[in-house]
Amino acid sequence: MLTEGTADAERLRARPRRLRRARCEWTEGPHGLPILSAAPYWFTGRILARYDFGDHIGVVMEPTAGHAADSARPALRTGAVADLPPGHEA
């Protein structure tokens, strides 16, 4: 989860996956997963089920690890990146 001060990191998500890690700071998390350094809150989990919603895939997860920073910054809301173009056609 990103906060208002990390909107630039959110904009990276719209880039092709191969370009994302080269453009931001990250550390290796549980199971070798990349954790964005700018993300004050994060979790990982085991996928229990997947659901096809047409242009998106929904997942049900069992959390296995996570971190919550001591931060009073509010969470990043959709409006903060409303101008962000989609990463692909729906």
C-alpha positions, 0 to 999 in steps of 0.5 A: 500500500502506498501513501500520498507521498509515493504516487510516483511509485504507483505510476511505475505499476503502469509500466511493463513489468521488465522496466519496473524494478530498474526504475525504483528502489526495492528490497527482496522480501519473503520468498524472493518477492520485490518489496518497493522501498517507498511502500510503508505498508505491504503484505505477502500471501499464499493464493487460495483461489483465483477468479476471472473477472474479464479484464482483471483477475481476483484472488483470495489470499492467506496473508503470510508476512507483512509490515506496517511502518510507523507513518501518519501519512494517509493512504494513496487514493484513486484520485491521486493517480486518476490521470494515469493511463491503463497499462493495457486495454480492458 
